């Protein structure tokens, strides 16, 4: 036998021996700010930086809520690196006292609550003073589960007008299944390394560079290898001129004087998730110029499902002309959920030598970009003709708007399911919290707003029985609302130890009569220690307080394209602080399952996924919301 063959054979034998994986293979997520002065490193004594558990032994995500779309696992903190997965894009609105940030829920089976906290060193003294408003967001709850990417809204502490927010300040944002202490959090660890699950990101110690205007002739190109994939001009690869861009995928875009196929652009950040099992692609779209005039834009996606080095097979055009709503109004943008038209079985595993080398790499823990097939996402003004097919090439002689991104992967492996997260009950919650409760994948994200108690109220008629379960509030402060969702107006503030009687339920929300209050209100069951049988509690409908200052909705219109339905309506005439947005009740069929969800949005449009595989009608109910109550509802059946 040839000596080189002996060496190769011995190598393969060693490589194919199962590798023992112990707890040390679990990877934590660390911050990156310099220590000292900020608490980032793991100290033997004194304060330490937080290090929530992020990845399992096979690199699978084991936290049920991520900031942005990915998380970087490390064996120890590395202060010189700026994690590529510090991608929790956020937008801080000081005047509105609101933080908006993108989060991902990677595990549809997960349950419970995660808690988001946000620190900013506003006086640049090298620490986060917990006694000042530098702890801007305190334990904002984020529900786990749902396999979604969402734009979360959290209320902030007030910021003094003297703070200069035009320059960068050291920021730490963390989401964890363990709530921060009620008082005194300075960015350091309040749990043992790996005890909690979640992600921590540090931002802002260096100014974010503002790229100069691109020189004439610069374009945004793809990066997939050519020949094979159409990337070079000779292969009719897409090229979008920089000076014409008004919408982009994600929040970054890379311009080049010529295609550079060896680089994976740092601006390729728009494709958040492709889930072939669920039949959807999740894409982030934002505006590059807030003065842009809305025009029809479309997202198209191809995947090399059989890994043969091209996108020429008929079923590899998986997302076709997904319409981008005209309500993309800021640099943070919105999440767009598009339909994919193939099942998970269409994705073929690597075969031959490629499959063998992939197995060897996996056993040895060596990363490789060919583990997943190349994917191209194109955002453009062109609606591609389905009859002609699309194989990733430029769909027009000259594209004018948008962005092209190529990813070596980004397809969820249907055979790998993240480890379910057991969520620890929180010990504290803030006085005021804002969070969406989205499970039906809208592009308009839900939020809730605390308001003074409406002067005109109508309370539900449900009454308690002697056998009614009771509950005790198990957090420092909790909001009790007019309906079973954080989309509803705030009614009462309950304190830890307050007792309630449960007289109705809607899912995980309980209709309660709290001691000291005459009117009933709704509270999330996770904020109560319950005594009694919840199974005996009857379903209850929310009864909303009516206000003569809130008119009935008008101009409601719904347009369907495939399973995507875009609903629009006329703006409310409620002005200033009296305006509390729009309450939506959506009842739709998703993958053959009839679902119902409440949303609150400030936008006059929402995009949802709704198929026609259920006996019940798809419909939406809209209320205009005044701080004093709700207007008359309007219900519309969807096409």
C-alpha positions in Angstrom: 0.0 0.0 0.0 1.2 3.5 -0.8 2.7 5.2 2.3 0.6 8.4 1.6 -2.5 6.3 1.5 -1.6 4.7 4.8 -1.3 8.1 6.4 -4.6 9.2 4.9 -6.3 6.0 6.1 -4.9 6.5 9.6 -6.0 10.1 9.6 -9.6 9.0 8.7 -9.6 6.4 11.4 -8.6 9.0 14.0 -11.1 11.5 12.6 -14.0 9.1 12.7 -13.5 8.0 16.3 -16.3 9.6 18.3 -15.1 12.7 20.2 -16.2 12.9 23.8 -18.1 16.1 24.5 -18.3 17.3 28.0 -19.8 20.3 29.8 -16.6 22.3 29.0 -17.7 22.3 25.3 -20.6 24.5 26.2 -19.9 28.1 25.2 -20.7 31.3 27.0 -21.3 34.8 25.6 -19.2 37.6 26.9 -19.1 41.4 26.5 -16.1 43.2 24.8 -15.7 46.5 26.6 -12.3 47.1 28.2 -11.8 45.8 31.7 -10.9 47.8 33.7 -13.0 50.0 33.9 -16.1 48.1 32.8 -17.0 44.6 34.3 -16.3 42.2 31.5 -13.6 39.7 32.6 -14.2 36.8 35.0 -12.4 37.9 38.2 -11.5 35.6 41.0 -12.5 38.3 43.4 -14.6 41.4 43.1 -17.1 42.1 40.3 -17.2 40.0 37.2 -18.7 40.4 33.8 -21.9 38.6 32.9 -21.5 35.4 30.9 -24.8 33.7 30.0 -24.8 30.3 28.3 -25.1 30.7 24.5 -24.1 27.6 22.5 -24.1 23.8 23.1 -21.4 21.3 22.3 -22.3 21.1 18.6 -22.6 24.8 18.2 -26.3 24.8 18.5 -28.0 27.8 20.0 -29.4 27.0 23.4 -30.8 30.3 24.5 -34.4 30.9 23.5 -34.0 34.7 22.9 -31.1 36.3 20.9 -30.2 39.9 20.3 -30.2 40.2 16.6 -29.9 36.9 14.7 -26.8 35.2 16.1 -24.6 34.8 19.2 -20.9 34.3 19.5 -19.8 31.5 21.9 -16.4 31.7 23.6 -14.5 29.7 26.1 -13.3 33.0 27.7 -13.7 36.7 27.2 -11.7 38.2 24.4 -11.6 42.0 24.8 -9.8 42.7 21.6 -12.5 41.2 19.4 -15.7 42.9 18.4 -18.1 39.9 18.1 -19.5 39.5 14.6 -22.7 38.5 16.3 -23.1 41.8 18.2 -25.9 42.5 15.8 -28.8 43.4 18.0 -29.7 46.5 16.0 -31.4 49.1 18.2 -32.9 52.5 18.0 -33.2 54.8 21.1 -35.9 57.5 21.1 -35.1 59.7 24.1 -38.1 62.0 23.7 -40.6 59.1 23.5 -38.7 57.2 26.2 -38.5 54.1 24.0 -35.9 51.6 23.0 -36.6 49.4 19.9 -34.4 46.4 19.3 -34.5 43.3 17.1 -34.5 39.9 18.8 -34.7 36.3 17.5 -36.6 33.4 19.1 -34.9 30.3 17.6 -36.9 27.6 19.5 -40.6 27.3 18.8 -41.1 25.0 21.8 -39.6 27.3 24.4 -41.7 28.9 27.1 -41.4 31.5 29.7 -40.0 35.0 29.9 -36.5 36.5 29.2 -35.5 39.9 30.5 -33.8 42.7 28.5 -31.6 45.3 30.2 -29.8 48.3 28.6 -27.0 50.4 30.1 -25.4 53.5 28.7 -22.4 55.4 30.2 -23.8 58.8 29.5 -21.2 60.8 31.5 -18.3 58.7 30.1 -16.8 58.1 33.5 -16.0 54.5 32.8 -18.8 52.9 34.8 -22.6 52.5 34.7 -24.0 54.2 37.7 -27.1 52.3 38.8 -28.4 55.2 40.8 -28.7 57.4 37.7 -30.7 56.9 34.5 -27.7 55.1 33.0 -29.6 51.9 33.6 -32.0 52.9 30.9 -34.1 49.8 30.4 -34.8 47.6 33.4 -36.0 44.0 33.0 -38.2 44.5 29.9 -39.9 41.1 29.5 -39.6 39.2 26.2 -41.7 36.1 25.8 -39.7 33.0 24.5 -41.0 30.7 21.8 -42.6 31.2 18.5 -39.7 30.8 16.1 -39.8 34.5 15.1 -37.7 37.6 14.6 -39.3 40.7 16.1 -38.9 44.4 16.8 -39.2 44.7 20.6 -40.3 48.0 22.2 -39.1 48.8 25.8 -39.8 51.9 27.9 -36.7 53.7 29.1 -35.9 55.8 32.1 -35.9 59.6 31.4 -32.7 61.0 30.0 -31.5 64.5 31.1 -31.5 67.0 28.2 -27.8 67.9 28.9 -26.6 64.4 27.8 -25.0 64.6 24.4 -26.4 61.6 22.4 -24.7 62.6 19.2 -21.4 61.0 20.3 -20.9 57.3 21.2 -21.2 56.1 24.8 -20.3 52.7 26.2 -23.4 50.5 25.9 -24.2 47.1 27.3 -27.4 45.3 26.4 -28.2 41.9 27.7 -31.1 39.5 27.4 -31.3 36.6 29.9 -33.7 34.2 31.4 -32.7 35.6 34.8 -34.0 39.1 35.7 -31.5 41.7 37.0 -31.8 42.8 40.6 -34.4 45.4 41.3 -31.8 47.9 42.3 -28.1 48.5 41.8 -27.2 46.8 38.6 -23.9 48.2 37.2 -23.4 45.8 34.3 -21.6 43.1 36.4 -22.7 39.5 36.8 -25.6 38.7 39.1 -25.5 35.0 38.3 -22.7 32.4 38.0 -21.1 32.0 34.6 -23.3 29.8 32.5 -26.1 29.7 35.1 -28.4 31.9 33.0 -29.0 31.6 29.3 -29.0 34.6 26.9 -26.7 37.0 25.1 -24.7 40.1 26.1 -23.5 42.7 23.6 -21.3 45.8 24.1 -21.4 48.7 21.7 -20.2 52.3 21.3 -16.8 52.7 22.8 -15.5 53.7 19.4 -17.5 56.0 17.1 -19.4 54.1 14.4 -17.7 55.2 11.2 -19.9 57.1 8.8 -18.8 55.8 5.3 -18.1 58.6 2.8 -20.4 58.9 -0.2 -19.4 56.1 -2.6 -17.6 57.3 -5.7 -19.5 57.1 -9.0 -19.6 53.7 -10.5 -19.5 51.7 -7.2 -22.0 48.9 -6.9 -23.3 46.3 -4.5 -22.4 42.9 -5.7 -22.9 39.3 -4.6 -20.2 37.0 -3.4 -21.1 33.5 -4.4 -18.3 31.7 -6.4 -18.4 32.2 -10.1 -18.3 30.1 -12.3 -21.3 28.2 -11.0 -23.3 31.0 -9.5 -24.0 34.2 -11.6 -22.0 36.9 -9.7 -19.5 38.4 -12.2 -20.8 40.9 -14.8 -19.9 38.3 -17.5 -22.4 36.0 -15.9 -25.1 38.7 -15.6 -24.6 38.9 -11.9 -26.8 41.6 -10.0 -25.1 44.9 -9.5 -26.9 47.8 -7.7 -25.5 51.3 -8.0 -24.8 52.8 -4.5 -26.1 56.2 -5.3 -29.5 55.0 -6.1 -30.2 52.8 -3.0 -33.1 53.8 -0.8 -34.0 50.5 0.9 -31.4 47.9 2.0 -31.3 44.4 3.5 -30.5 44.7 7.2 -28.9 47.9 8.4 -25.6 47.8 6.4 -24.5 47.6 2.8 -21.0 47.1 1.2 -20.1 48.9 -2.0 -17.2 47.7 -4.2 -15.6 49.0 -7.4 -15.7 45.4 -8.7 -17.1 42.0 -7.5 -14.9 40.5 -4.8 -15.9 36.9 -4.4 -13.5 36.0 -1.7 -15.0 38.3 0.8 -18.2 37.8 2.8 -19.5 41.3 3.0 -20.0 42.6 6.5 -23.0 44.3 5.1 -24.7 41.0 4.3 -26.9 41.2 7.4 -30.5 41.2 6.0 -31.4 37.5 5.8 -32.3 36.5 9.4 -33.7 33.1 9.0 -35.0 30.6 6.4 -37.1 27.8 7.9 -38.2 25.4 5.2 -40.2 23.4 7.7 -42.4 26.4 8.5 -42.3 27.6 4.9 -41.0 31.0 5.5 -38.0 33.3 5.2 -37.5 36.2 7.6 -35.8 39.2 6.1 -34.8 42.6 7.7 -35.3 45.7 5.5 -34.5 49.2 6.5 -34.3 52.7 4.9 -31.0 54.3 3.9 -32.7 57.7 3.2 -35.6 58.8 5.3 -36.8 61.2 2.6 -37.2 58.4 0.1 -40.5 58.2 -1.8 -42.2 54.8 -1.4 -42.1 52.5 -4.4 -42.9 48.9 -4.9 -40.0 46.7 -3.9 -39.7 42.9 -3.9 -37.5 40.2 -2.2 -36.5 37.1 -4.2 -34.4 34.2 -2.7 -32.7 31.2 -4.4 -31.0 28.3 -2.5 -28.7 25.7 -4.0 -30.9 22.9 -2.4 -29.0 20.0 -4.0 -25.6 21.6 -3.5 -24.6 21.2 -7.2 -22.9 24.6 -7.5 -25.7 26.5 -9.2 -29.3 27.8 -8.8 -30.6 26.3 -12.0 -33.0 23.6 -10.7 -36.7 24.5 -10.9 -37.5 24.4 -7.2 -34.5 26.5 -6.0 -36.2 29.8 -6.5 -37.8 29.4 -3.0 -39.2 33.0 -2.4 -40.8 34.7 -5.3 -41.6 38.4 -5.4 -42.3 38.9 -1.7 -43.7 42.4 -1.6 -42.1 45.0 0.8 -44.7 47.2 2.5 -44.3 51.0 2.0 -44.1 51.6 5.8 -40.3 51.2 6.2 -39.8 54.5 7.7 -36.5 54.5 9.7 -33.0 53.2 9.9 -34.0 50.3 12.2 -36.5 49.2 9.6 -38.9 46.2 9.9 -38.9 42.5 9.7 -40.5 41.0 6.6 -41.8 37.4 6.7 -41.9 35.9 3.2 -43.3 32.5 2.0 -41.0 29.7 0.8 -42.5 27.3 -1.6 -40.5 24.1 -0.9 -40.4 21.8 2.1 -37.5 20.8 4.3 -37.1 17.6 2.3 -35.9 19.5 -0.7 -32.6 20.3 1.1 -30.1 17.5 0.2 -27.2 16.6 2.5 -23.7 16.7 1.0 -22.6 13.6 -0.8 -19.4 11.9 -1.9 -16.1 13.5 -0.8 -17.9 16.7 0.2 -20.0 14.7 2.6 -17.1 12.8 4.0 -15.0 15.9 4.6 -17.9 17.6 6.2 -18.3 14.7 8.6 -14.6 14.8 9.5 -14.7 18.5 10.1 -17.8 18.1 12.4 -16.1 15.4 14.4 -13.0 17.5 14.8 -14.8 20.7 15.5 -13.4 22.4 12.4 -15.8 25.0 10.9 -16.5 24.9 7.1 -18.6 27.3 5.0 -19.7 24.5 2.7 -21.8 22.9 5.4 -24.8 24.7 4.0 -25.8 25.6 0.5 -25.2 29.1 -1.0 -28.2 31.4 -0.8 -28.8 34.6 -2.6 -31.3 37.3 -1.5 -32.2 40.1 -3.9 -34.1 43.2 -2.9 -35.0 45.2 -6.0 -37.7 47.2 -7.8 -38.1 44.4 -10.3 -41.1 41.9 -10.0 -39.6 38.9 -11.7 -41.8 37.0 -14.2 -42.4 33.5 -12.8 -42.8 32.1 -16.3 -39.2 32.9 -17.1 -37.7 31.5 -13.9 -34.9 33.0 -11.9 -31.5 31.5 -11.2 -29.9 34.3 -9.2 -29.0 36.5 -12.2 -29.8 40.2 -12.6 -33.5 40.3 -13.5 -33.1 43.5 -15.5 -30.6 45.1 -17.8 -29.8 47.6 -15.1 -31.0 47.5 -11.5 -31.6 50.8 -9.8 -32.6 50.2 -6.2 -32.0 47.7 -3.3 -29.2 45.3 -2.3 -28.0 41.8 -3.1 -26.6 39.4 -0.4 -25.0 36.0 -0.7 -24.8 33.7 2.2 -23.0 30.3 2.5 -25.8 28.8 4.5 -28.5 30.4 6.6 -30.9 27.5 6.0 -32.2 26.1 9.3 -31.2 22.4 9.5 -34.5 20.5 9.7 -32.7 17.7 11.6 -31.3 19.8 14.3 -33.6 21.2 17.0 -32.1 23.6 19.6 -32.1 22.3 23.1 -35.3 23.4 24.9 -34.7 26.2 27.4 -36.0 25.8 30.9 -36.7 29.4 31.9 -36.1 30.4 35.4 -38.8 32.5 37.1 -37.8 36.2 37.5 -37.3 37.8 40.8 -38.1 41.3 39.8 -39.8 43.3 37.0 -39.8 47.0 36.3 -42.6 49.4 37.1 -43.3 49.9 33.4 -42.5 47.6 30.5 -43.3 47.5 26.8 -43.0 44.4 24.7 -44.7 42.9 21.6 -46.7 39.7 21.8 -46.4 38.6 18.2 -46.8 35.0 17.1 -48.4 35.4 13.7 -45.3 37.0 12.1 -46.5 40.5 11.2 -44.1 43.1 9.8 -45.7 45.8 11.9 -44.5 45.0 15.4 -46.7 45.2 18.5 -46.1 47.5 21.4 -48.1 48.6 24.4 -48.3 52.0 26.2 -49.2 52.8 29.8 -51.8 55.5 30.1 -53.9 57.1 32.7 -57.0 55.2 33.6 -59.7 56.0 31.1 -62.5 58.1 32.5 -65.2 56.0 30.7 -64.9 52.4 31.6 -66.8 49.2 31.0 -65.8 46.2 33.1 -66.4 42.6 32.3 -69.4 41.0 33.8 -67.6 37.8 34.9 -68.0 36.9 38.6 -66.0 34.7 40.8 -67.3 31.5 42.4 -66.4 30.1 45.8 -64.1 27.6 44.0 -62.3 30.3 42.0 -58.5 30.0 42.1 -56.5 32.8 43.7 -53.0 34.2 43.0 -50.3 36.3 44.7 -48.2 38.7 42.6 -44.6 37.2 42.6 -42.7 40.2 41.2 -42.0 43.6 42.6 -44.4 45.4 40.3 -46.8 44.1 37.6 -49.1 45.8 35.1 -52.7 44.7 35.0 -54.4 45.7 31.7 -57.7 46.1 30.0 -57.2 43.0 27.9 -55.2 39.7 27.7 -52.1 41.1 26.0 -49.5 43.8 26.4 -51.2 45.4 23.4 -53.9 46.7 25.7 -53.9 49.9 27.8 -52.6 49.8 31.3 -55.2 49.8 34.1 -53.8 48.9 37.5 -50.3 48.6 39.0 -50.1 45.6 41.3 -47.3 45.1 43.9 -45.5 42.0 45.1 -47.7 40.2 47.6 -51.0 41.6 46.3 -53.7 39.0 46.2 -56.1 38.4 43.3 -59.1 36.2 42.6 -59.1 34.6 39.1 -62.5 34.8 37.4 -61.7 34.2 33.7 -58.8 33.4 31.4 -57.7 33.9 27.8 -54.7 31.7 27.1 -52.0 32.5 29.6 -53.7 35.7 30.7 -55.9 35.8 33.7 -58.9 38.0 34.3 -58.6 38.9 38.0 -60.2 41.0 40.7 -57.4 42.5 42.8 -57.7 43.4 46.4 -58.4 47.1 46.7 -59.8 47.5 43.2 -63.4 47.3 42.0 -62.8 46.9 38.3 -61.4 43.7 36.8 -58.1 43.6 34.9 -55.9 41.1 33.0 -52.5 39.9 34.1 -50.0 37.4 32.7 -50.2 34.1 34.6 -46.3 34.0 35.0 -46.5 37.0 37.3 -48.7 35.1 39.8 -48.2 32.2 42.3 -51.5 30.4 41.7 -53.5 28.3 44.2 -56.3 26.3 42.8 -57.3 24.6 39.5 -56.8 26.9 36.5 -58.4 24.2 34.4 -61.8 25.1 35.9 -61.5 28.8 34.9 -63.8 29.7 32.1 -62.8 31.5 28.9 -63.5 35.3 29.1 -63.7 38.0 26.4 -62.1 41.4 27.0 -64.6 44.1 27.5 -63.0 47.4 26.4 -63.8 50.9 27.7 -65.4 53.0 25.1 -64.4 56.7 24.4 -66.3 59.2 22.4 -63.0 60.8 21.4 -62.0 57.7 19.4 -63.7 57.3 16.0 -64.5 54.1 14.1 -61.9 52.9 11.7 -62.3 53.8 8.0 -60.7 53.0 4.7 -59.8 49.4 5.7 -58.4 47.5 2.7 -56.7 44.1 2.4 -54.7 42.8 -0.6 -53.5 39.2 -0.9 -50.4 37.8 -2.8 -50.1 34.1 -2.2 -50.3 33.6 1.6 -49.2 37.2 2.3 -51.9 39.7 3.1 -51.3 43.4 3.5 -53.9 45.3 5.4 -54.1 49.1 5.4 -56.5 51.7 6.9 -56.9 55.4 7.2 -55.0 57.3 9.9 -56.8 58.2 13.1 -57.6 61.9 13.7 -56.5 61.6 17.4 -53.6 63.9 17.9 -50.7 64.4 20.3 -50.4 62.4 23.5 -54.0 61.3 23.2 -53.1 59.1 20.3 -52.4 55.5 21.5 -52.1 53.8 18.1 -54.3 51.0 16.8 -55.4 47.8 18.5 -55.7 44.8 16.1 -57.3 41.4 16.7 -56.1 39.0 14.0 -57.7 35.6 13.4 -56.0 33.7 10.6 -55.1 30.3 9.4 -51.3 29.6 9.4 -50.1 26.2 8.0 -53.6 24.8 8.5 -53.9 25.9 12.2 -56.4 28.7 13.1 -54.7 31.2 15.3 -55.8 34.4 17.1 -53.6 37.2 18.4 -53.8 40.9 19.6 -51.4 43.5 18.3 -50.9 47.2 18.9 -49.1 49.3 16.3 -48.7 53.0 15.5 -48.6 52.2 11.8 -51.5 52.2 9.4 -50.5 48.9 7.8 -49.7 45.4 8.9 -48.5 42.4 6.8 -49.5 38.9 7.9 -49.3 35.3 6.7 -52.7 33.6 6.2 -53.5 30.5 4.2 -56.9 29.2 3.3 -56.6 25.7 4.8 -59.0 26.2 7.7 -62.8 26.2 7.8 -62.9 29.5 9.7 -62.6 32.8 7.9 -59.4 34.9 8.1 -60.3 38.2 9.5 -59.0 41.3 11.3 -60.7 43.6 13.8 -59.3 47.2 14.2 -59.9 49.7 17.0 -58.6 53.4 17.1 -57.2 54.0 20.5 -57.4 57.2 22.6 -55.7 57.5 26.0 -59.3 57.6 27.4 -60.4 54.4 25.8 -61.3 52.6 22.5 -63.4 53.6 19.6 -66.0 51.3 17.8 -64.4 48.2 16.3 -64.5 47.3 12.6 -64.1 43.7 11.5 -63.1 42.8 7.9 -62.9 39.3 6.4 -59.6 38.9 4.5 -59.4 37.9 0.9 
